Amino acid sequence: MAAERVYASTANSYANTYRMERQYQAAPSVKDRRKVNVVFNSKTKKHTLTAVIAAGLFFVMMVVFTAFASHLAYANNQLQKENQDLANEVQSLKVDIKSAMNIGTIETAASEQLGMVYPTGSQMVTLEKGSGVDNLAAKLKAEAFN
């Protein structure tokens, strides 16, 4: 019996509160709005101040790290430029060596700067195939100083 009363009273309360049509409320005007006064306790103030300081330090460190990375990138670019200049100089020196080792350049330098000439027929020596020398340096030394 008590259960029937509870069910009946609950069903009646639902029937009374549920309505199909909507009732719109107008937004409160600016005058009607309440001003909320927020009060922070000392613990909240400490946490907020700590968070602001931590965020500031984080951003300062980001600026410092970015500046350091930019400095390293600049130094790296300078070293790469110097390496490229040295590589170009090495290539230029290789070209100079190849041109200096050309037989025509050697002949010209020998005849003009050193006064060398080609030997005549009487100055040429032909070696026979069977005349091998065991110690050529010793034999040349002996012939030079005798």
Backbone bond lengths (Angstrom), bond angles and torsions (degrees), N, CA, C in turn:
res aa  C-N    CA-C-N  psi(-1)  N-CA   C-N-CA  omega(-1)  CA-C   N-CA-C  phi
1 M - - - 1.430 - - 1.532 111.48 -
2 A 1.305 115.59 -40.50 1.453 119.46 179.20 1.521 110.26 -66.60
3 A 1.347 115.90 -35.43 1.453 119.91 179.09 1.519 110.78 -64.80
4 E 1.321 116.84 -37.36 1.464 119.82 179.34 1.520 110.66 -64.93
5 R 1.323 115.94 -38.04 1.453 119.15 179.57 1.530 111.29 -66.03
6 V 1.328 116.39 -40.57 1.463 119.71 -179.81 1.520 109.68 -66.11
7 Y 1.340 115.73 -42.44 1.462 119.58 179.83 1.525 111.03 -64.20
8 A 1.289 115.67 -43.15 1.458 120.12 -178.34 1.522 110.40 -66.50
9 S 1.327 118.54 -39.93 1.454 119.96 -178.63 1.533 110.65 -71.48
10 T 1.358 117.31 -34.01 1.461 120.90 178.79 1.523 109.94 -69.76
11 A 1.320 116.76 -42.82 1.462 120.55 179.57 1.519 110.36 -63.41
12 N 1.314 117.88 -39.80 1.462 120.80 179.12 1.528 111.22 -67.00
13 S 1.349 117.00 -36.92 1.465 118.74 -178.68 1.525 110.50 -69.42
14 Y 1.348 116.81 -35.67 1.462 119.21 176.63 1.513 111.63 -68.14
15 A 1.260 116.12 -40.18 1.464 120.54 -179.45 1.520 110.23 -64.91
16 N 1.295 118.00 -33.67 1.455 120.75 -178.32 1.531 112.54 -78.70
17 T 1.337 118.07 -29.34 1.458 119.42 -174.67 1.518 113.64 -92.25
18 Y 1.300 119.47 -24.36 1.469 121.48 -176.50 1.511 109.80 -89.64
19 R 1.321 116.58 123.43 1.454 121.19 177.67 1.515 108.10 -131.23
20 M 1.266 117.29 146.71 1.444 122.24 -177.35 1.525 112.49 -76.71
21 E 1.286 119.36 -35.06 1.454 120.15 -177.51 1.527 109.86 -82.29
22 R 1.321 115.10 147.90 1.462 120.71 -178.99 1.512 109.04 -95.00
23 Q 1.279 113.16 145.25 1.451 118.58 175.25 1.528 107.38 -116.06
24 Y 1.293 115.31 116.13 1.454 121.01 -178.62 1.518 110.20 -88.58
25 Q 1.333 113.79 142.65 1.456 118.91 176.08 1.516 108.24 -109.77
26 A 1.274 116.01 141.19 1.456 120.19 178.01 1.522 108.40 -77.00
27 A 1.346 115.68 147.75 1.466 120.31 177.86 1.517 108.61 -67.12
28 P 1.299 116.34 142.29 1.473 117.53 -179.83 1.520 110.59 -66.27
29 S 1.290 116.00 145.93 1.466 120.19 -179.34 1.530 108.85 -73.96
30 V 1.299 114.25 169.03 1.460 119.90 -178.75 1.522 110.34 -62.20
31 K 1.270 117.69 -35.34 1.460 121.45 179.77 1.521 111.47 -66.49
32 D 1.329 115.54 -33.78 1.460 119.96 -175.21 1.533 112.76 -81.21
33 R 1.287 117.39 -16.13 1.460 118.92 -178.31 1.517 110.41 -68.07
34 R 1.299 113.94 143.29 1.453 118.89 179.75 1.516 109.81 -89.59
35 K 1.282 116.09 141.59 1.451 120.37 174.08 1.520 107.34 -85.70
36 V 1.329 114.87 128.68 1.453 119.54 -178.71 1.515 107.88 -99.56
37 N 1.262 116.85 126.74 1.446 122.15 178.95 1.536 107.22 -101.36
38 V 1.324 116.03 110.41 1.456 120.31 -177.82 1.513 108.39 -92.97
39 V 1.303 115.38 130.16 1.455 121.14 -179.56 1.529 107.37 -117.48
40 F 1.331 115.06 124.58 1.458 120.19 177.81 1.517 108.80 -99.47
41 N 1.328 114.88 138.39 1.455 116.97 174.24 1.529 108.89 -85.68
42 S 1.307 117.33 173.64 1.473 120.82 -173.20 1.536 111.67 -65.86
43 K 1.309 117.79 -33.26 1.476 120.67 179.51 1.524 110.16 -65.79
44 T 1.314 117.53 -42.85 1.460 121.67 178.73 1.524 110.09 -66.05
45 K 1.331 116.69 -39.36 1.463 119.99 177.70 1.528 111.14 -62.96
46 K 1.329 117.10 -41.74 1.468 121.07 178.65 1.523 110.92 -62.94
47 H 1.324 116.27 -44.40 1.464 120.04 179.97 1.527 111.20 -64.77
48 T 1.317 116.55 -40.97 1.464 120.10 179.24 1.529 110.78 -65.59
49 L 1.322 116.67 -44.96 1.459 120.81 178.44 1.532 111.17 -62.86
50 T 1.313 116.86 -41.80 1.465 121.01 177.85 1.529 110.81 -63.02
51 A 1.326 116.93 -42.22 1.464 120.55 179.37 1.529 110.97 -65.01
52 V 1.330 117.45 -40.44 1.467 120.96 179.65 1.527 110.15 -66.44
53 I 1.334 116.81 -42.85 1.470 120.26 178.81 1.527 110.36 -65.59
54 A 1.325 117.51 -41.46 1.467 120.57 178.87 1.528 110.70 -63.43
55 A 1.325 116.96 -42.31 1.470 119.83 178.32 1.527 110.27 -64.85
56 G 1.338 117.25 -40.78 1.471 120.34 177.69 1.516 111.68 -62.94
57 L 1.336 117.24 -44.52 1.471 120.57 177.28 1.521 111.29 -62.67
58 F 1.328 115.92 -38.78 1.468 119.42 178.44 1.529 110.43 -60.70
59 F 1.317 117.19 -45.84 1.458 119.93 -178.69 1.527 111.96 -69.60
60 V 1.329 117.29 -36.06 1.465 119.79 175.96 1.525 109.88 -64.05
61 M 1.326 116.91 -42.98 1.470 120.61 178.39 1.529 110.86 -64.07
62 M 1.312 117.09 -36.80 1.468 119.97 177.15 1.524 110.41 -62.93
63 V 1.324 117.59 -41.04 1.463 121.07 178.44 1.524 110.12 -64.98
64 V 1.339 116.51 -43.09 1.467 120.52 179.94 1.532 110.39 -63.79
65 F 1.317 116.93 -45.66 1.467 120.09 179.83 1.527 111.68 -64.64
66 T 1.322 116.73 -38.11 1.462 120.04 178.00 1.523 110.52 -65.47
67 A 1.336 116.67 -40.51 1.468 120.04 178.10 1.531 110.23 -65.23
68 F 1.319 116.60 -41.06 1.465 120.61 179.07 1.531 110.59 -64.41
69 A 1.328 116.67 -43.09 1.470 120.51 178.15 1.527 110.61 -64.00
70 S 1.320 117.13 -38.93 1.466 119.97 177.93 1.519 110.85 -65.27
71 H 1.335 116.71 -39.73 1.467 120.60 177.28 1.525 110.89 -62.90
72 L 1.328 116.78 -43.32 1.466 120.19 178.21 1.525 111.38 -64.69
73 A 1.320 117.08 -40.34 1.463 120.16 178.71 1.524 110.46 -64.41
74 Y 1.337 117.35 -39.79 1.466 120.91 178.23 1.526 110.42 -64.21
75 A 1.341 116.42 -45.46 1.474 120.19 179.02 1.526 110.43 -62.87
76 N 1.321 116.74 -39.42 1.464 120.84 178.25 1.526 110.97 -63.77
77 N 1.330 116.60 -41.81 1.465 120.05 178.64 1.524 111.05 -65.27
78 Q 1.335 117.18 -38.52 1.464 120.45 177.12 1.528 110.66 -62.96
79 L 1.329 116.71 -43.91 1.470 120.19 178.76 1.531 111.43 -64.32
80 Q 1.312 116.96 -39.20 1.459 119.97 177.27 1.529 110.91 -63.71
81 K 1.343 116.48 -39.16 1.466 119.68 178.18 1.528 110.15 -64.99
82 E 1.340 116.79 -43.73 1.460 119.92 177.94 1.526 111.21 -62.59
83 N 1.326 116.47 -40.69 1.467 120.11 177.42 1.520 111.12 -62.40
84 Q 1.318 116.77 -40.39 1.461 120.33 178.96 1.528 110.28 -65.80
85 D 1.344 116.77 -40.61 1.464 120.21 177.37 1.522 110.98 -62.73
86 L 1.333 116.98 -42.51 1.465 120.34 178.01 1.528 111.63 -65.75
87 A 1.333 116.51 -38.60 1.465 119.73 177.76 1.530 110.33 -64.38
88 N 1.330 116.73 -39.38 1.472 119.78 177.15 1.524 110.90 -65.41
89 E 1.328 116.93 -39.49 1.457 120.46 178.69 1.534 111.01 -66.03
90 V 1.335 116.94 -40.86 1.466 120.73 176.86 1.521 110.20 -61.90
91 Q 1.324 116.66 -42.08 1.471 120.20 178.68 1.525 110.32 -63.16
92 S 1.332 116.36 -41.82 1.462 120.39 178.33 1.529 110.84 -62.93
93 L 1.334 116.54 -41.65 1.467 119.91 178.23 1.529 111.59 -65.74
94 K 1.318 117.56 -36.07 1.471 120.12 176.81 1.522 110.40 -63.28
95 V 1.340 115.64 -40.83 1.464 119.39 178.27 1.533 109.94 -64.47
96 D 1.340 116.93 -41.63 1.467 120.74 178.29 1.521 111.25 -62.70
97 I 1.334 117.08 -40.91 1.463 120.64 178.95 1.520 110.75 -65.22
98 K 1.332 117.06 -43.75 1.467 119.86 179.11 1.529 110.97 -62.17
99 S 1.334 115.80 -41.72 1.464 117.92 -179.66 1.525 110.76 -70.76
100 A 1.339 117.60 -33.23 1.467 119.86 178.17 1.525 111.69 -72.83
101 M 1.318 118.16 -25.17 1.463 120.94 -179.33 1.529 112.06 -88.87
102 N 1.302 117.35 2.07 1.452 121.71 175.87 1.535 108.57 -64.69
103 I 1.330 118.54 136.63 1.461 122.14 -175.10 1.522 111.67 -62.27
104 G 1.322 117.44 -33.55 1.465 120.76 178.21 1.522 111.21 -66.24
105 T 1.325 116.69 -42.08 1.465 120.83 178.35 1.518 110.89 -65.50
106 I 1.330 116.58 -39.55 1.474 120.61 179.34 1.527 110.40 -65.56
107 E 1.336 117.61 -45.01 1.472 121.05 178.87 1.525 111.20 -61.68
108 T 1.332 116.58 -42.88 1.465 120.43 179.96 1.525 110.64 -63.34
109 A 1.336 117.11 -46.28 1.461 120.54 179.91 1.529 110.76 -64.74
110 A 1.339 118.72 -38.85 1.468 121.63 -179.08 1.529 110.80 -67.28
111 S 1.327 116.92 -41.03 1.463 118.51 -177.25 1.530 111.91 -78.46
112 E 1.326 118.88 -38.92 1.466 120.70 -176.55 1.530 112.87 -82.54
113 Q 1.317 116.98 -46.77 1.468 119.50 -174.43 1.532 112.63 -86.46
114 L 1.326 117.53 -36.64 1.456 120.34 -174.73 1.539 112.75 -103.26
115 G 1.310 117.79 -10.50 1.462 121.29 178.60 1.523 113.61 72.63
116 M 1.283 118.47 24.21 1.462 121.84 -179.72 1.528 109.60 -79.26
117 V 1.353 115.23 149.29 1.469 121.44 177.19 1.521 107.73 -133.72
118 Y 1.336 114.55 163.62 1.465 118.75 176.29 1.527 109.22 -71.79
119 P 1.340 117.79 145.29 1.474 119.67 178.91 1.527 111.10 -71.34
120 T 1.309 114.71 151.87 1.468 119.95 175.83 1.520 108.37 -85.62
121 G 1.326 115.46 176.79 1.462 119.93 -177.77 1.518 113.04 -62.74
122 S 1.352 117.59 -33.95 1.467 119.90 -179.96 1.527 112.36 -75.03
123 Q 1.320 117.68 -18.24 1.461 120.93 -179.19 1.526 112.75 -90.88
124 M 1.297 118.45 -6.59 1.461 121.80 -178.02 1.520 110.49 -87.17
125 V 1.303 116.65 144.75 1.448 123.87 177.44 1.511 107.21 -124.58
126 T 1.296 117.55 129.57 1.458 121.35 175.66 1.511 108.54 -105.43
127 L 1.274 115.67 136.21 1.456 121.30 -178.97 1.515 109.23 -97.47
128 E 1.301 114.31 141.36 1.453 118.67 176.10 1.506 108.83 -86.49
129 K 1.290 114.10 155.97 1.448 119.15 -174.67 1.521 113.19 -68.12
130 G 1.316 119.83 -34.01 1.453 121.94 -174.44 1.507 114.80 -85.65
131 S 1.306 119.58 -6.07 1.468 120.50 -175.91 1.514 110.71 -93.01
132 G 1.285 116.51 80.42 1.461 120.90 178.92 1.527 110.39 -92.08
133 V 1.299 116.86 146.39 1.457 122.48 -179.46 1.520 107.39 -113.89
134 D 1.354 114.81 133.75 1.460 118.50 -179.05 1.528 111.70 -72.79
135 N 1.315 117.87 -48.91 1.453 122.11 -177.81 1.521 108.32 -123.74
136 L 1.325 117.10 91.11 1.462 122.54 -175.02 1.525 111.18 -65.38
137 A 1.317 117.79 -38.95 1.462 120.91 -178.37 1.522 110.96 -63.58
138 A 1.325 117.20 -41.25 1.469 120.69 179.82 1.516 110.68 -67.53
139 K 1.337 117.56 -39.59 1.446 121.09 -179.88 1.535 111.51 -66.90
140 L 1.349 117.29 -42.31 1.461 121.23 176.46 1.517 111.70 -63.09
141 K 1.303 116.41 -39.52 1.468 120.41 178.61 1.516 110.34 -64.77
142 A 1.312 117.09 -41.94 1.472 120.96 179.98 1.521 111.27 -64.88
143 E 1.333 117.09 -41.44 1.470 120.85 179.57 1.532 111.61 -69.96
144 A 1.322 116.98 -35.08 1.464 120.55 -177.87 1.527 111.95 -69.95
145 F 1.325 117.16 -37.70 1.448 120.13 -174.71 1.527 113.00 -97.53
146 N 1.306 122.35 5.33 1.482 124.48 177.05 1.460 111.78 -98.33
